[in-house]
Amino acid sequence: MNTNLFQKAQRQRVKLKLAITGPAGSGKTTAALRLARGLTRNGRIAVIDTENRSASLYADLFEFDVLDLEPPFEDRKFSEGITAAVAAGYDAVILDSGSHFWEAVLDYKDKLDKRGGNSFSNWSEATRRFRGVLDAVLQSPIHVITCLRSKMDHVLEKDEKSGRQVVKKVGMAPIMRDGVEYEFTVVLDLDMGHQAVSSKDRTRLFDGRIFEITEATGQSLREWLDSGAATPPPQPFTAPEPAPAPPPATAEQVQKITLYWQTLKKEPGAVPQALAFAGAPAAQDWPELTEPQAAKLIAELQRQMNALAARNQVAEPAAPLVDPKVAAPPADEVPMDYPSDLAGWFEGHEQTVNEYLCRVNWINPGQTWRDLTPEKVAQIKERRKRFASAAAIPLPAGEEVAA
């Protein structure tokens, strides 16, 4: 075992990823432009504007280029805008407002729910879109400043001059996925008096301070960033050799599929569904499958044959039996269970789950839980509590699970 896996920690120069939160009218756009000007030494600044061209109202005060996004605010528009800013050589890009792409993700999740399907799987797909934009922000090789709208509330406060109670508008939590502030280097919260405090600050420049965001704020951040060690140059990228195409299904495999299909009395109309399950949605018949695809389909048909045999409905073929401790599901259609059914549950625990599945030999090294057979997926779904305990992961959120 290599015992020299650790090395001395060293802060390196990185590009700033900063968020500014605040209610409408708190001055987020102005603060972002002033900060960017100081951060880049009056370098080239790009603004991705989702606020009905409001950023351009400050064009007489600041020099910047703008990309006006129109509804619907699809995730790809934000990712493509950030990528275009990098390609065009800008020093910093301002995303104003990032709350719009989170609201677009919520709208997409709502549409998936209305179509039906598993709620966990729907969240997994919506989260994939959210992570695509967030990764574009965090992995960008230029500075990124993200403005986030805050939910607004009104409170009564005593006016220092008149002594009377007055209504004051205040900002609350930003309109964004919970916990997103942990992704940024700095998060600055603005109030209606344009005063900022830091709710997250890895630079430790703003701890305990109440201040106005100005060019000097960006300059302080630039000096802190430049004080880190130089980042090693990226290694040249060598594209891997393309994997060889898998061999076509053998005649023996095609014969097995045909036999099992007839024995199970499957309808011809179920053939496209079975081909899609095997991973060949464009195929028309069994000989068009590859050898691995045919093996996957054979394993599923064998499972269904065993389930029928257990109920004495057909003669059992010469195939491996299912675990007798687990009741086999009915075999009326292909497929019965999908690994994607587990996506919402396993999200955020993939490494832990994969390591456990390797230990119990349910997957091979290099595979993931997405390579589980339908039989294993069915066992996990039926015994959620036992699996969560054995794999050391939490149960699905908000789900009543029997032991």
C-alpha positions as CSV (number, residue, x, y, z in Angstrom):
1,M,0.0,0.0,0.0
2,N,1.2,3.5,-0.9
3,T,1.7,5.3,2.5
4,N,2.7,8.6,0.9
5,L,-0.8,9.7,-0.3
6,F,-0.8,13.0,1.6
7,Q,1.0,16.2,0.8
8,K,1.4,19.5,2.5
9,A,-1.7,21.6,2.2
10,Q,-1.2,24.8,0.2
11,R,-3.7,27.5,-0.8
12,Q,-3.5,28.0,-4.5
13,R,-4.7,30.8,-6.8
14,V,-8.2,30.3,-7.9
15,K,-10.9,32.2,-9.7
16,L,-13.5,33.7,-7.4
17,K,-17.0,32.2,-7.1
18,L,-19.1,34.7,-5.2
19,A,-22.8,35.1,-4.5
20,I,-24.7,38.3,-3.6
21,T,-28.1,37.9,-2.1
22,G,-30.8,40.5,-1.3
23,P,-34.4,41.5,-1.9
24,A,-35.5,43.5,-4.9
25,G,-34.1,47.1,-4.6
26,S,-31.2,46.2,-2.4
27,G,-28.6,47.0,-5.1
28,K,-27.4,43.6,-6.1
29,T,-26.6,44.5,-9.7
30,T,-24.7,47.7,-8.9
31,A,-22.8,45.9,-6.1
32,A,-21.9,43.1,-8.5
33,L,-20.6,45.5,-11.2
34,R,-18.6,47.5,-8.7
35,L,-17.1,44.4,-7.2
36,A,-16.3,43.0,-10.7
37,R,-14.6,46.2,-11.7
38,G,-12.2,46.1,-8.7
39,L,-11.7,42.4,-9.0
40,T,-10.6,42.5,-12.6
41,R,-8.7,45.8,-12.5
42,N,-11.2,47.2,-15.0
43,G,-11.0,44.1,-17.1
44,R,-13.6,42.7,-19.5
45,I,-16.9,42.0,-17.7
46,A,-19.9,40.1,-19.1
47,V,-23.4,40.1,-17.6
48,I,-26.0,37.3,-18.2
49,D,-29.2,39.3,-17.6
50,T,-32.5,37.5,-16.8
51,E,-34.1,40.6,-15.2
52,N,-35.8,42.1,-18.3
53,R,-32.7,44.0,-19.5
54,S,-32.3,45.8,-16.2
55,A,-28.5,45.5,-16.2
56,S,-28.3,47.7,-19.3
57,L,-29.7,50.6,-17.2
58,Y,-26.3,50.9,-15.6
59,A,-24.4,51.0,-18.9
60,D,-23.7,54.7,-18.4
61,L,-21.9,54.0,-15.1
62,F,-20.0,50.8,-16.0
63,E,-18.4,49.3,-19.1
64,F,-19.6,45.7,-19.7
65,D,-21.2,43.5,-22.4
66,V,-24.5,41.8,-21.8
67,L,-26.4,38.7,-22.9
68,D,-30.1,39.2,-22.4
69,L,-31.9,35.9,-21.7
70,E,-35.6,35.5,-22.3
71,P,-38.1,33.1,-20.8
72,P,-38.3,30.1,-20.7
73,F,-35.1,30.0,-18.5
74,E,-33.9,26.6,-19.5
75,D,-30.8,25.3,-17.8
76,R,-28.8,25.0,-21.1
77,K,-29.2,28.8,-21.7
78,F,-27.2,29.5,-18.5
79,S,-24.6,26.9,-19.1
80,E,-24.1,28.0,-22.7
81,G,-23.9,31.7,-21.6
82,I,-21.1,31.0,-19.1
83,T,-19.2,28.8,-21.6
84,A,-19.5,31.6,-24.2
85,A,-18.1,34.2,-21.7
86,V,-15.1,32.0,-21.1
87,A,-14.6,31.4,-24.9
88,A,-14.8,35.1,-25.6
89,G,-12.0,35.9,-23.1
90,Y,-13.9,37.8,-20.4
91,D,-12.3,38.2,-17.0
92,A,-15.5,37.9,-15.1
93,V,-19.1,37.0,-15.7
94,I,-22.1,38.2,-13.6
95,L,-25.2,35.9,-13.5
96,D,-28.1,38.2,-12.7
97,S,-30.2,36.5,-11.5
98,G,-29.3,32.9,-10.6
99,S,-32.6,32.4,-8.9
100,H,-34.3,32.2,-12.3
101,F,-32.5,28.9,-13.3
102,W,-33.5,27.3,-9.9
103,E,-37.1,28.3,-10.6
104,A,-36.8,26.8,-14.0
105,V,-35.6,23.5,-12.4
106,L,-38.6,23.5,-10.1
107,D,-40.9,24.1,-13.1
108,Y,-39.3,21.1,-14.9
109,K,-39.7,18.9,-11.8
110,D,-43.4,19.9,-11.7
111,K,-43.9,18.9,-15.3
112,L,-42.3,15.5,-14.7
113,D,-44.6,14.9,-11.7
114,K,-47.7,15.8,-13.7
115,R,-46.6,13.2,-16.3
116,G,-46.4,10.6,-13.5
117,G,-43.5,8.3,-12.7
118,N,-41.4,7.9,-9.6
119,S,-40.9,11.2,-7.6
120,F,-37.3,10.2,-6.6
121,S,-36.5,9.6,-10.3
122,N,-38.0,12.9,-11.2
123,W,-36.0,14.7,-8.6
124,S,-32.9,13.0,-9.9
125,E,-33.5,14.2,-13.4
126,A,-34.3,17.8,-12.2
127,T,-31.2,17.7,-10.0
128,R,-29.0,16.7,-13.0
129,R,-30.1,19.9,-14.8
130,F,-29.4,22.0,-11.7
131,R,-26.0,20.5,-11.2
132,G,-25.2,21.2,-14.9
133,V,-25.6,24.9,-14.4
134,L,-23.9,24.9,-10.9
135,D,-20.9,23.0,-12.3
136,A,-20.6,25.5,-15.1
137,V,-20.4,28.2,-12.5
138,L,-18.0,26.5,-10.1
139,Q,-15.7,25.0,-12.7
140,S,-15.4,28.2,-14.8
141,P,-11.8,29.3,-15.3
142,I,-12.9,33.0,-14.9
143,H,-14.4,34.9,-11.9
144,V,-18.2,34.3,-11.5
145,I,-20.5,36.6,-9.5
146,T,-24.0,35.2,-9.0
147,C,-26.9,37.5,-7.9
148,L,-29.6,35.7,-6.0
149,R,-33.0,37.1,-5.1
150,S,-34.1,36.9,-1.5
151,K,-37.6,36.1,-0.3
152,M,-39.0,39.3,1.1
153,D,-40.7,40.1,4.4
154,H,-41.8,43.2,6.2
155,V,-41.0,44.1,9.8
156,L,-41.8,47.0,12.1
157,E,-38.8,49.0,13.3
158,K,-38.3,52.1,15.3
159,D,-37.2,55.1,13.1
160,E,-34.2,56.7,14.8
161,K,-35.1,60.2,13.7
162,S,-38.8,60.3,14.4
163,G,-39.1,57.6,17.1
164,R,-42.1,56.2,15.3
165,Q,-42.6,52.6,14.2
166,V,-42.0,52.2,10.4
167,V,-42.5,49.3,8.0
168,K,-39.2,48.0,6.7
169,K,-38.6,45.5,3.9
170,V,-36.1,42.8,4.7
171,G,-34.6,39.9,2.8
172,M,-34.8,36.4,4.0
173,A,-33.4,33.1,2.5
174,P,-32.3,33.4,-1.1
175,I,-34.5,31.8,-3.8
176,M,-32.2,28.9,-4.6
177,R,-31.8,25.3,-3.6
178,D,-31.1,24.9,0.1
179,G,-27.4,24.6,1.0
180,V,-26.1,26.2,-2.3
181,E,-24.2,28.8,-0.3
182,Y,-21.7,26.1,0.7
183,E,-20.7,25.9,-2.9
184,F,-19.3,29.5,-3.1
185,T,-16.1,31.0,-1.7
186,V,-18.0,34.1,-0.4
187,V,-21.7,34.9,0.0
188,L,-22.6,38.5,0.8
189,D,-26.1,39.5,1.9
190,L,-27.4,42.9,1.1
191,D,-30.1,44.8,3.0
192,M,-32.4,47.6,1.7
193,G,-29.8,50.2,2.9
194,H,-27.3,48.6,0.5
195,Q,-25.2,47.4,3.5
196,A,-23.6,44.0,3.2
197,V,-22.6,41.3,5.7
198,S,-21.0,37.9,4.9
199,S,-23.0,34.8,5.6
200,K,-20.2,32.6,4.1
201,D,-16.6,33.7,3.8
202,R,-13.7,31.4,3.2
203,T,-11.4,34.4,2.7
204,R,-12.0,35.7,6.3
205,L,-11.8,39.3,4.9
206,F,-15.4,40.2,6.0
207,D,-15.9,38.5,9.3
208,G,-18.1,40.6,11.6
209,R,-18.1,43.6,9.2
210,I,-21.0,45.7,7.9
211,F,-20.0,47.5,4.7
212,E,-20.9,48.8,1.3
213,I,-19.8,46.7,-1.7
214,T,-17.5,48.8,-3.8
215,E,-14.5,48.5,-6.2
216,A,-12.3,48.3,-3.1
217,T,-14.2,45.1,-2.0
218,G,-13.2,43.5,-5.4
219,Q,-9.7,44.8,-5.0
220,S,-9.3,43.2,-1.6
221,L,-10.6,39.9,-2.9
222,R,-8.2,40.1,-5.9
223,E,-5.2,40.6,-3.5
224,W,-6.3,37.6,-1.4
225,L,-6.7,35.4,-4.5
226,D,-3.3,36.5,-5.9
227,S,-1.6,35.7,-2.6
228,G,-2.1,32.0,-3.2
229,A,0.5,29.7,-4.8
230,A,0.5,29.5,-8.5
231,T,-1.8,26.8,-9.9
232,P,0.1,24.0,-11.7
233,P,-0.4,24.2,-15.5
234,P,-3.0,21.8,-16.8
235,Q,-1.7,18.6,-18.2
236,P,-2.2,18.1,-22.0
237,F,-5.3,16.1,-22.7
238,T,-5.0,12.9,-24.6
239,A,-8.3,11.5,-25.8
240,P,-8.7,7.8,-24.9
241,E,-8.9,5.2,-27.6
242,P,-12.5,4.4,-28.5
243,A,-13.7,1.2,-27.0
244,P,-14.1,-1.6,-29.5
245,A,-17.7,-2.3,-30.6
246,P,-19.3,-5.2,-28.7
247,P,-19.8,-8.4,-30.8
248,P,-23.3,-9.2,-32.1
249,A,-25.5,-11.6,-30.3
250,T,-24.7,-15.2,-30.9
251,A,-27.1,-17.6,-32.5
252,E,-27.4,-19.5,-29.2
253,Q,-28.4,-16.3,-27.4
254,V,-31.0,-15.5,-30.1
255,Q,-32.4,-19.0,-29.8
256,K,-32.6,-18.7,-26.0
257,I,-34.5,-15.4,-26.2
258,T,-36.9,-16.8,-28.7
259,L,-37.5,-19.9,-26.6
260,Y,-38.0,-18.0,-23.4
261,W,-40.3,-15.5,-25.1
262,Q,-42.5,-18.2,-26.5
263,T,-42.6,-20.1,-23.1
264,L,-43.6,-16.9,-21.3
265,K,-46.3,-16.3,-23.9
266,K,-45.2,-12.7,-24.5
267,E,-47.2,-10.6,-26.9
268,P,-45.4,-9.4,-30.1
269,G,-46.3,-5.8,-29.0
270,A,-43.9,-6.2,-26.0
271,V,-40.8,-6.7,-28.3
272,P,-39.9,-3.0,-28.6
273,Q,-40.1,-2.6,-24.8
274,A,-37.8,-5.6,-24.3
275,L,-35.3,-4.3,-26.9
276,A,-35.3,-0.9,-25.1
277,F,-34.7,-2.6,-21.8
278,A,-31.7,-4.4,-23.3
279,G,-30.3,-1.1,-24.4
280,A,-31.2,-1.2,-28.1
281,P,-34.3,0.9,-28.6
282,A,-33.6,1.3,-32.3
283,A,-33.4,-2.4,-32.9
284,Q,-36.3,-4.3,-34.6
285,D,-35.6,-7.9,-33.6
286,W,-33.3,-10.1,-31.4
287,P,-30.5,-10.7,-33.9
288,E,-29.8,-6.9,-33.9
289,L,-28.8,-7.0,-30.2
290,T,-25.1,-7.1,-29.2
291,E,-23.8,-9.9,-27.1
292,P,-23.9,-7.9,-23.8
293,Q,-27.5,-6.7,-24.6
294,A,-28.7,-10.2,-25.3
295,A,-27.1,-11.5,-22.1
296,K,-29.0,-8.8,-20.1
297,L,-32.3,-9.7,-21.7
298,I,-31.7,-13.4,-21.2
299,A,-31.0,-12.8,-17.5
300,E,-34.3,-10.9,-17.1
301,L,-36.3,-13.5,-19.0
302,Q,-34.7,-16.3,-16.9
303,R,-35.8,-14.4,-13.8
304,Q,-39.3,-14.3,-15.0
305,M,-39.2,-18.0,-16.0
306,N,-38.0,-18.9,-12.4
307,A,-40.8,-16.7,-11.0
308,L,-43.4,-18.6,-13.0
309,A,-41.8,-21.9,-12.1
310,A,-42.1,-21.1,-8.4
311,R,-45.8,-20.7,-8.9
312,N,-45.9,-24.0,-10.9
313,Q,-47.2,-22.3,-14.0
314,V,-44.4,-23.4,-16.4
315,A,-41.7,-26.0,-16.3
316,E,-38.5,-24.4,-14.9
317,P,-35.6,-24.0,-17.5
318,A,-32.0,-24.8,-16.8
319,A,-31.2,-21.3,-15.4
320,P,-29.9,-20.0,-12.1
321,L,-32.7,-19.7,-9.4
322,V,-33.6,-16.5,-7.7
323,D,-32.9,-16.0,-4.0
324,P,-35.6,-18.1,-2.3
325,K,-35.8,-15.6,0.6
326,V,-37.2,-13.0,-1.8
327,A,-40.6,-13.4,-3.4
328,A,-40.3,-13.1,-7.1
329,P,-42.6,-10.4,-8.7
330,P,-45.1,-11.3,-11.4
331,A,-43.7,-11.8,-14.9
332,D,-46.2,-10.1,-17.1
333,E,-44.0,-7.6,-18.8
334,V,-40.4,-6.7,-19.4
335,P,-38.7,-5.0,-17.5
336,M,-40.1,-5.3,-14.0
337,D,-37.6,-3.1,-12.1
338,Y,-35.1,-0.5,-13.3
339,P,-31.9,0.7,-11.6
340,S,-33.2,4.2,-12.3
341,D,-35.9,3.6,-9.8
342,L,-33.2,4.0,-7.1
343,A,-31.7,7.2,-8.5
344,G,-33.5,9.6,-6.1
345,W,-32.5,7.5,-3.1
346,F,-28.9,6.9,-4.0
347,E,-28.1,10.4,-5.0
348,G,-25.3,11.8,-2.9
349,H,-24.4,8.3,-1.6
350,E,-23.1,6.7,-4.8
351,Q,-19.6,5.9,-3.6
352,T,-20.8,4.3,-0.4
353,V,-23.4,2.3,-2.2
354,N,-21.0,1.1,-5.0
355,E,-18.4,0.0,-2.4
356,Y,-21.0,-2.0,-0.5
357,L,-22.4,-3.6,-3.6
358,C,-18.8,-4.6,-4.6
359,R,-18.3,-6.1,-1.2
360,V,-21.3,-8.3,-1.4
361,N,-20.5,-9.2,-5.1
362,W,-23.6,-7.7,-6.5
363,I,-21.6,-5.7,-9.0
364,N,-18.0,-6.1,-10.3
365,P,-15.2,-3.6,-9.8
366,G,-15.6,-0.7,-12.2
367,Q,-19.4,-1.1,-12.2
368,T,-21.9,1.0,-10.4
369,W,-25.4,0.5,-8.9
370,R,-26.7,1.4,-12.4
371,D,-25.4,-2.0,-13.6
372,L,-27.6,-3.9,-11.1
373,T,-29.8,-6.6,-12.5
374,P,-33.6,-6.2,-12.3
375,E,-33.6,-9.0,-9.7
376,K,-31.3,-7.1,-7.4
377,V,-33.2,-3.9,-7.9
378,A,-36.3,-5.7,-6.8
379,Q,-34.6,-7.0,-3.7
380,I,-33.4,-3.6,-2.7
381,K,-36.7,-2.0,-3.2
382,E,-38.5,-4.7,-1.2
383,R,-36.0,-4.5,1.7
384,R,-35.2,-0.9,1.8
385,K,-34.7,-0.7,5.6
386,R,-32.3,-3.7,5.7
387,F,-30.3,-2.4,2.7
388,A,-30.0,1.1,4.1
389,S,-28.7,-0.3,7.4
390,A,-26.2,-2.7,5.7
391,A,-24.9,-0.1,3.2
392,A,-24.8,2.7,5.9
393,I,-27.0,5.2,4.0
394,P,-30.2,6.9,5.1
395,L,-33.6,5.7,4.1
396,P,-35.4,7.5,1.2
397,A,-36.5,10.9,2.5
398,G,-40.2,11.1,3.4
399,E,-41.0,7.5,2.8
400,E,-42.6,5.1,5.2
401,V,-40.5,1.9,4.9
402,A,-41.4,-1.4,6.5
403,A,-38.7,-3.6,8.0
